[in-house]
Amino acid sequence: MKLHVLNTGFFKLDGGAMFGVVPKTIWQRTNPADENNLCTWAMRCLLIEDGDKLIMIDNGIGDKQDAKFFSHYYLHGEDTLQKSLNKAGFTEDDVTDVFLTHLHFDHCGGSVKYKNSEGALELVYKNATYWSNENHWKWATEPNMREKASFLKENILPIQESGHLKFIDPSQPSPFPQFDIFYANGHTDKMMIPIIPYEGRKVAFMADLLPSSGHIPLPYVMGYDTRPLLTLEEKAKFLHTAADEGIVLYLEHDPVNECCTVQHTEKGVRLEKTFSLNEL
């Protein structure tokens, strides 16, 4: 099995929203903001190559939204999902599975594209099965007012309409022999965190349970989270296990660091070191 980093570019989000109750004077030490209080974030996805399986975990923001939408998020950088996929030696048609940690637009927007100028939509990965879970799908397609702007129907509904959607049952073992799944409910309902045995280690694709290395201290919880106190519990459980077992944390939104490990300290679990995935 081989893991490939898929860089899809950068975007900006409000620093206060990304760090919740933590004061700017503290969080800006690791994630400096611009004059509009916006911080830069990556949309770093992952590709699992294993025999005849090519599994994509998340796929970034996509490119089908209008100029007004993108003006809020300041997309920048030279990387795109297609470029990264091609660099790894593959095309869109080679992808067998698209595993979506959750359905917020910056994680699943690359699933669907415009077929023509008349606005018809089609799947980007036409040969792939798209994976979610029933609880989260219902949560996303019947959204609460807090998350409604993050669940865009044009990113989600065509997947089901295409017949390519399958649901994972959280009460059962992972349907993928390549990884186990940790379910987190603080950020959004039934977000899925893949934990992948790789090169003698475990690599956890952290999605929005841990957006960046700057979010490791437990109180550093995003204002976007629907159940912040539950996020605290889930982070504590996960990071303590990660420190005990030396789990590699793959960071989807960290603008600089691909991976990190954590360690126990007198102040709690803290950053141990950062490194790139190919250093494993």
DRENFI-546150 format. One record per residue (C-alpha): residue in three letters; y, x, z. Coordinates in Angstrom, 2 decimals. Example, Ala and Ser with C-alpha at 12.3 -4.5 7.8 and 13.67 -1.06 7.14 Angstrom:
% DRENFI-546150
+------+---------+---------+---------+
| code |       y |       x |       z |
+------+---------+---------+---------+
|  ALA |   -4.50 |   12.30 |    7.80 |
|  SER |   -1.06 |   13.67 |    7.14 |
+------+---------+---------+---------+
***
This chain:
% DRENFI-546150
+------+---------+---------+---------+
| code |       y |       x |       z |
+------+---------+---------+---------+
|  MET |    0.00 |    0.00 |    0.00 |
|  LYS |    3.54 |    1.15 |   -0.76 |
|  LEU |    6.87 |   -0.21 |    0.45 |
|  HIS |    9.98 |   -0.10 |   -1.74 |
|  VAL |   13.55 |   -0.58 |   -0.52 |
|  LEU |   15.42 |   -3.17 |   -2.60 |
|  ASN |   19.17 |   -2.69 |   -2.26 |
|  THR |   21.09 |   -5.68 |   -3.62 |
|  GLY |   24.69 |   -4.71 |   -2.83 |
|  PHE |   27.12 |   -5.38 |    0.01 |
|  PHE |   29.20 |   -8.28 |    1.23 |
|  LYS |   31.69 |   -8.91 |    4.04 |
|  LEU |   31.61 |  -11.21 |    7.04 |
|  ASP |   33.95 |  -11.71 |    9.96 |
|  GLY |   33.27 |   -9.16 |   12.68 |
|  GLY |   33.83 |  -11.62 |   15.49 |
|  ALA |   31.31 |  -14.03 |   13.99 |
|  MET |   28.78 |  -11.23 |   13.63 |
|  PHE |   29.07 |  -10.08 |   17.25 |
|  GLY |   29.73 |  -13.32 |   19.13 |
|  VAL |   31.11 |  -12.84 |   22.64 |
|  VAL |   31.27 |   -9.03 |   22.41 |
|  PRO |   34.91 |   -7.83 |   22.21 |
|  LYS |   36.16 |   -6.18 |   19.04 |
|  THR |   37.19 |   -3.09 |   21.01 |
|  ILE |   33.48 |   -2.50 |   21.61 |
|  TRP |   31.73 |   -3.60 |   18.40 |
|  GLN |   34.19 |   -1.88 |   16.07 |
|  ARG |   32.88 |    1.48 |   17.31 |
|  THR |   29.73 |    0.95 |   15.26 |
|  ASN |   30.98 |   -1.53 |   12.63 |
|  PRO |   34.68 |   -0.95 |   11.87 |
|  ALA |   36.55 |   -3.94 |   10.44 |
|  ASP |   39.14 |   -4.01 |    7.65 |
|  GLU |   42.66 |   -5.45 |    7.96 |
|  ASN |   41.22 |   -8.97 |    7.70 |
|  ASN |   38.71 |   -8.39 |   10.51 |
|  LEU |   35.87 |   -8.30 |    7.98 |
|  CYS |   32.95 |   -5.89 |    8.28 |
|  THR |   30.74 |   -4.67 |    5.45 |
|  TRP |   27.07 |   -5.63 |    5.51 |
|  ALA |   24.09 |   -4.79 |    3.33 |
|  MET |   21.63 |   -7.23 |    1.82 |
|  ARG |   18.61 |   -4.92 |    1.90 |
|  CYS |   15.37 |   -6.56 |    0.83 |
|  LEU |   11.84 |   -5.14 |    0.70 |
|  LEU |    9.00 |   -4.97 |   -1.81 |
|  ILE |    5.35 |   -4.62 |   -0.80 |
|  GLU |    3.11 |   -3.16 |   -3.51 |
|  ASP |   -0.55 |   -3.63 |   -2.66 |
|  GLY |   -3.18 |   -3.69 |   -5.39 |
|  ASP |   -2.50 |   -6.64 |   -7.67 |
|  LYS |    0.01 |   -8.09 |   -5.18 |
|  LEU |    3.76 |   -7.50 |   -5.40 |
|  ILE |    5.43 |   -9.27 |   -2.47 |
|  MET |    9.21 |   -9.53 |   -2.27 |
|  ILE |   10.70 |  -10.17 |    1.17 |
|  ASP |   14.06 |  -11.96 |    0.80 |
|  ASN |   16.21 |  -11.55 |   -2.30 |
|  GLY |   19.87 |  -11.41 |   -1.35 |
|  ILE |   22.74 |  -13.65 |   -2.37 |
|  GLY |   22.12 |  -13.97 |   -6.13 |
|  ASP |   24.86 |  -14.37 |   -8.72 |
|  LYS |   25.03 |  -18.04 |   -9.60 |
|  GLN |   27.77 |  -19.21 |   -7.22 |
|  ASP |   31.31 |  -19.72 |   -8.49 |
|  ALA |   34.27 |  -17.40 |   -8.09 |
|  LYS |   35.69 |  -19.39 |   -5.17 |
|  PHE |   32.45 |  -18.99 |   -3.21 |
|  PHE |   32.22 |  -15.26 |   -3.85 |
|  SER |   35.89 |  -14.77 |   -2.96 |
|  HIS |   34.98 |  -15.50 |    0.66 |
|  TYR |   32.32 |  -12.78 |    0.81 |
|  TYR |   33.75 |   -9.85 |   -1.19 |
|  LEU |   30.57 |   -8.73 |   -2.94 |
|  HIS |   30.73 |   -5.05 |   -3.85 |
|  GLY |   28.60 |   -2.02 |   -4.65 |
|  GLU |   26.64 |   -0.88 |   -7.68 |
|  ASP |   23.21 |   -2.06 |   -6.54 |
|  THR |   21.63 |   -5.29 |   -7.71 |
|  LEU |   18.22 |   -6.75 |   -7.03 |
|  GLN |   17.17 |   -6.37 |  -10.66 |
|  LYS |   18.27 |   -2.72 |  -10.77 |
|  SER |   16.35 |   -1.96 |   -7.59 |
|  LEU |   13.25 |   -3.75 |   -8.84 |
|  ASN |   13.40 |   -1.87 |  -12.14 |
|  LYS |   13.94 |    1.44 |  -10.29 |
|  ALA |   10.70 |    0.77 |   -8.41 |
|  GLY |    8.98 |    0.37 |  -11.79 |
|  PHE |    8.70 |   -3.41 |  -11.95 |
|  THR |   10.20 |   -6.45 |  -13.63 |
|  GLU |   10.84 |   -9.95 |  -12.35 |
|  ASP |    7.64 |  -11.16 |  -14.00 |
|  ASP |    5.55 |   -8.73 |  -11.96 |
|  VAL |    6.41 |  -10.32 |   -8.61 |
|  THR |    3.45 |  -12.35 |   -7.29 |
|  ASP |    4.97 |  -13.65 |   -4.05 |
|  VAL |    8.46 |  -14.25 |   -2.65 |
|  PHE |    8.44 |  -14.40 |    1.15 |
|  LEU |   11.66 |  -15.94 |    2.48 |
|  THR |   12.39 |  -15.13 |    6.13 |
|  HIS |   14.77 |  -18.10 |    6.15 |
|  LEU |   16.88 |  -20.05 |    3.69 |
|  HIS |   20.45 |  -18.97 |    4.44 |
|  PHE |   22.19 |  -18.15 |    1.15 |
|  ASP |   22.35 |  -14.37 |    1.71 |
|  HIS |   18.57 |  -14.23 |    2.09 |
|  CYS |   17.32 |  -16.58 |   -0.64 |
|  GLY |   20.14 |  -16.88 |   -3.20 |
|  GLY |   18.33 |  -14.59 |   -5.63 |
|  SER |   15.41 |  -17.01 |   -5.89 |
|  VAL |   17.01 |  -19.23 |   -8.51 |
|  LYS |   19.24 |  -18.66 |  -11.53 |
|  TYR |   20.98 |  -20.69 |  -14.20 |
|  LYS |   18.77 |  -21.34 |  -17.21 |
|  ASN |   21.62 |  -22.21 |  -19.55 |
|  SER |   25.35 |  -22.91 |  -19.69 |
|  GLU |   24.75 |  -26.59 |  -19.01 |
|  GLY |   23.86 |  -25.84 |  -15.38 |
|  ALA |   20.09 |  -26.19 |  -15.47 |
|  LEU |   18.36 |  -24.07 |  -12.84 |
|  GLU |   15.11 |  -22.13 |  -12.97 |
|  LEU |   13.17 |  -19.69 |  -10.82 |
|  VAL |   13.96 |  -16.00 |  -11.20 |
|  TYR |   10.34 |  -15.05 |  -10.39 |
|  LYS |    8.44 |  -17.41 |  -12.63 |
|  ASN |    4.99 |  -16.04 |  -11.84 |
|  ALA |    5.47 |  -15.96 |   -8.07 |
|  THR |    4.54 |  -18.22 |   -5.21 |
|  TYR |    7.51 |  -18.80 |   -2.89 |
|  TRP |    6.71 |  -18.94 |    0.83 |
|  SER |    8.50 |  -20.75 |    3.66 |
|  ASN |    7.25 |  -22.94 |    6.50 |
|  GLU |    7.48 |  -26.71 |    6.84 |
|  ASN |    9.62 |  -26.73 |    9.98 |
|  HIS |   12.24 |  -24.43 |    8.51 |
|  TRP |   12.18 |  -26.17 |    5.14 |
|  LYS |   12.97 |  -29.49 |    6.80 |
|  TRP |   15.67 |  -27.78 |    8.88 |
|  ALA |   17.25 |  -26.37 |    5.71 |
|  THR |   17.01 |  -29.47 |    3.52 |
|  GLU |   18.29 |  -31.76 |    6.26 |
|  PRO |   20.87 |  -29.35 |    7.69 |
|  ASN |   22.93 |  -29.69 |   10.83 |
|  MET |   26.70 |  -29.47 |   10.43 |
|  ARG |   26.79 |  -25.98 |   11.94 |
|  GLU |   24.54 |  -24.49 |    9.25 |
|  LYS |   25.23 |  -26.81 |    6.33 |
|  ALA |   27.41 |  -24.26 |    4.53 |
|  SER |   24.61 |  -21.68 |    4.72 |
|  PHE |   21.89 |  -23.89 |    3.23 |
|  LEU |   22.79 |  -24.40 |   -0.43 |
|  LYS |   20.66 |  -26.97 |   -2.21 |
|  GLU |   20.82 |  -25.07 |   -5.52 |
|  ASN |   19.09 |  -22.12 |   -3.79 |
|  ILE |   16.39 |  -24.23 |   -2.22 |
|  LEU |   15.44 |  -27.46 |   -3.98 |
|  PRO |   14.46 |  -25.92 |   -7.36 |
|  ILE |   11.76 |  -23.92 |   -5.59 |
|  GLN |    9.98 |  -27.08 |   -4.49 |
|  GLU |   10.68 |  -28.92 |   -7.74 |
|  SER |    9.05 |  -26.07 |   -9.68 |
|  GLY |    5.75 |  -26.50 |   -7.85 |
|  HIS |    5.82 |  -22.85 |   -6.74 |
|  LEU |    6.47 |  -23.53 |   -3.04 |
|  LYS |    3.83 |  -23.03 |   -0.33 |
|  PHE |    4.18 |  -23.50 |    3.40 |
|  ILE |    2.87 |  -21.12 |    6.03 |
|  ASP |    1.40 |  -22.74 |    9.15 |
|  PRO |    2.87 |  -21.00 |   12.24 |
|  SER |   -0.13 |  -22.10 |   14.31 |
|  GLN |   -2.47 |  -20.10 |   12.07 |
|  PRO |   -2.81 |  -16.37 |   11.33 |
|  SER |   -0.65 |  -14.96 |    8.54 |
|  PRO |   -1.96 |  -15.88 |    5.09 |
|  PHE |   -1.06 |  -12.34 |    4.01 |
|  PRO |   -3.50 |   -9.53 |    4.88 |
|  GLN |   -0.56 |   -7.14 |    4.44 |
|  PHE |    1.37 |   -8.30 |    7.53 |
|  ASP |    1.57 |  -10.44 |   10.64 |
|  ILE |    4.48 |  -12.82 |   11.31 |
|  PHE |    6.71 |  -13.20 |   14.36 |
|  TYR |    8.53 |  -16.55 |   14.52 |
|  ALA |   12.06 |  -16.64 |   15.95 |
|  ASN |   14.05 |  -19.79 |   16.64 |
|  GLY |   17.37 |  -18.59 |   18.05 |
|  HIS |   19.15 |  -17.79 |   14.80 |
|  THR |   17.73 |  -20.76 |   12.91 |
|  ASP |   14.57 |  -22.80 |   13.22 |
|  LYS |   11.32 |  -20.89 |   12.54 |
|  MET |   12.75 |  -17.72 |   10.98 |
|  MET |    9.82 |  -15.48 |    9.97 |
|  ILE |    9.74 |  -11.75 |   10.79 |
|  PRO |    6.99 |   -9.84 |    8.90 |
|  ILE |    5.37 |   -6.95 |   10.80 |
|  ILE |    3.71 |   -4.59 |    8.33 |
|  PRO |    1.18 |   -1.84 |    9.21 |
|  TYR |    2.34 |    1.15 |    7.16 |
|  GLU |    1.76 |    4.92 |    7.25 |
|  GLY |    0.20 |    4.68 |   10.70 |
|  ARG |    3.17 |    2.71 |   12.10 |
|  LYS |    4.30 |   -0.90 |   12.22 |
|  VAL |    7.40 |   -1.80 |   10.17 |
|  ALA |    9.19 |   -5.00 |   11.17 |
|  PHE |   11.52 |   -6.61 |    8.66 |
|  MET |   14.14 |   -7.78 |   11.16 |
|  ALA |   16.11 |  -10.30 |    9.04 |
|  ASP |   18.73 |  -11.88 |   11.35 |
|  LEU |   16.92 |  -11.30 |   14.62 |
|  LEU |   18.49 |   -7.82 |   14.51 |
|  PRO |   21.03 |   -7.60 |   11.65 |
|  SER |   21.99 |   -3.96 |   12.30 |
|  SER |   21.51 |   -1.07 |   14.69 |
|  GLY |   24.84 |   -2.10 |   16.23 |
|  HIS |   23.20 |   -5.32 |   17.47 |
|  ILE |   20.54 |   -3.69 |   19.67 |
|  PRO |   22.12 |   -4.38 |   23.14 |
|  LEU |   20.92 |   -7.83 |   24.16 |
|  PRO |   24.33 |   -9.59 |   24.47 |
|  TYR |   25.21 |   -8.62 |   20.88 |
|  VAL |   24.25 |  -11.99 |   19.40 |
|  MET |   25.83 |  -13.45 |   16.28 |
|  GLY |   28.14 |  -16.44 |   16.49 |
|  TYR |   26.08 |  -17.88 |   13.63 |
|  ASP |   23.00 |  -18.29 |   15.83 |
|  THR |   22.22 |  -21.91 |   16.63 |
|  ARG |   20.57 |  -21.12 |   20.00 |
|  PRO |   22.12 |  -17.87 |   21.28 |
|  LEU |   20.38 |  -17.93 |   24.66 |
|  LEU |   17.05 |  -18.23 |   22.91 |
|  THR |   18.01 |  -15.30 |   20.66 |
|  LEU |   18.56 |  -13.28 |   23.83 |
|  GLU |   15.03 |  -14.05 |   24.97 |
|  GLU |   13.50 |  -13.36 |   21.57 |
|  LYS |   15.38 |  -10.07 |   21.14 |
|  ALA |   14.38 |   -8.95 |   24.63 |
|  LYS |   10.71 |   -9.68 |   23.97 |
|  PHE |   10.70 |   -8.08 |   20.54 |
|  LEU |   12.73 |   -4.98 |   21.37 |
|  HIS |   10.73 |   -4.22 |   24.51 |
|  THR |    7.55 |   -4.36 |   22.45 |
|  ALA |    9.19 |   -2.23 |   19.76 |
|  ALA |   10.14 |    0.39 |   22.34 |
|  ASP |    6.65 |    0.35 |   23.87 |
|  GLU |    4.83 |    0.61 |   20.54 |
|  GLY |    7.27 |    2.67 |   18.48 |
|  ILE |    7.74 |   -0.11 |   15.93 |
|  VAL |   10.02 |    0.78 |   13.02 |
|  LEU |   12.80 |   -1.78 |   12.65 |
|  TYR |   13.79 |   -2.33 |    9.02 |
|  LEU |   17.41 |   -3.47 |    8.98 |
|  GLU |   18.39 |   -6.00 |    6.33 |
|  HIS |   22.14 |   -6.03 |    6.99 |
|  ASP |   22.96 |   -2.58 |    8.39 |
|  PRO |   25.47 |   -1.09 |    5.91 |
|  VAL |   24.30 |    2.50 |    6.53 |
|  ASN |   20.87 |    2.66 |    8.14 |
|  GLU |   17.65 |    1.43 |    6.55 |
|  CYS |   15.46 |    1.81 |    9.63 |
|  CYS |   15.61 |    2.63 |   13.31 |
|  THR |   13.49 |    2.91 |   16.40 |
|  VAL |   14.43 |    1.97 |   19.97 |
|  GLN |   13.64 |    3.36 |   23.39 |
|  HIS |   13.79 |    2.30 |   27.03 |
|  THR |   16.79 |    3.63 |   28.99 |
|  GLU |   18.42 |    2.94 |   32.33 |
|  LYS |   20.77 |    0.55 |   30.50 |
|  GLY |   17.91 |   -1.29 |   28.81 |
|  VAL |   16.52 |   -0.89 |   25.30 |
|  ARG |   18.79 |    1.27 |   23.18 |
|  LEU |   18.81 |    2.99 |   19.80 |
|  GLU |   16.51 |    6.01 |   19.58 |
|  LYS |   17.06 |    7.23 |   16.01 |
|  THR |   17.88 |    6.04 |   12.50 |
|  PHE |   16.21 |    7.12 |    9.26 |
|  SER |   15.32 |    6.00 |    5.74 |
|  LEU |   12.07 |    4.22 |    4.95 |
|  ASN |   10.81 |    7.05 |    2.75 |
|  GLU |   10.89 |    9.38 |    5.77 |
|  LEU |    7.82 |    7.64 |    7.21 |
+------+---------+---------+---------+
***
